[in-house]
Amino acid sequence: MPYINDDNRGWRWAYEFADREALNQELGSIVAKEGKCVVFPNIYQYRVQPFELADNTKPGYRKILCFFLVDPFTKGVVRGMADYALMGTITKEDAHCRNG
């Protein structure tokens, strides 16, 4: 099934949103502190804000490591992927091949 970016018709039909009504609602924000981990379920949409260095005379960077965790023993395992779920991981090449 092809996917079209920003195709909101299904959401609007299923949840009876008005035409210009927002599809999400802001719940708040979290400050990510050095040495800490921020964890939240995948049902939430997130946005990473721009940042500035505390001392812009020195070089710096930000690293973000994101894990999408799934339980391979749920009904949500795609047909044909159960064998990979039992193995624990798949290669990046296999993931790209199966996702189109």
LINMOQUI-V135375 format. One record per backbone hydrogen bond with DSSP energy under -0.5 kcal/mol. NH is the residue of the N-H (numbers start at 1). CO is the residue of the C=O. If there is no record, write none. Layout:
NH,CO
NH,CO
This chain:
5,3
7,4
8,6
12,8
13,9
14,10
15,11
16,12
17,12
21,18
32,30
33,31
36,33
39,37
44,41
49,47
58,55
66,64
69,67
72,70
74,71
77,74
81,78
85,81
86,82
87,83
88,84
95,91
96,92
97,93
98,94
99,95
100,96
100,97
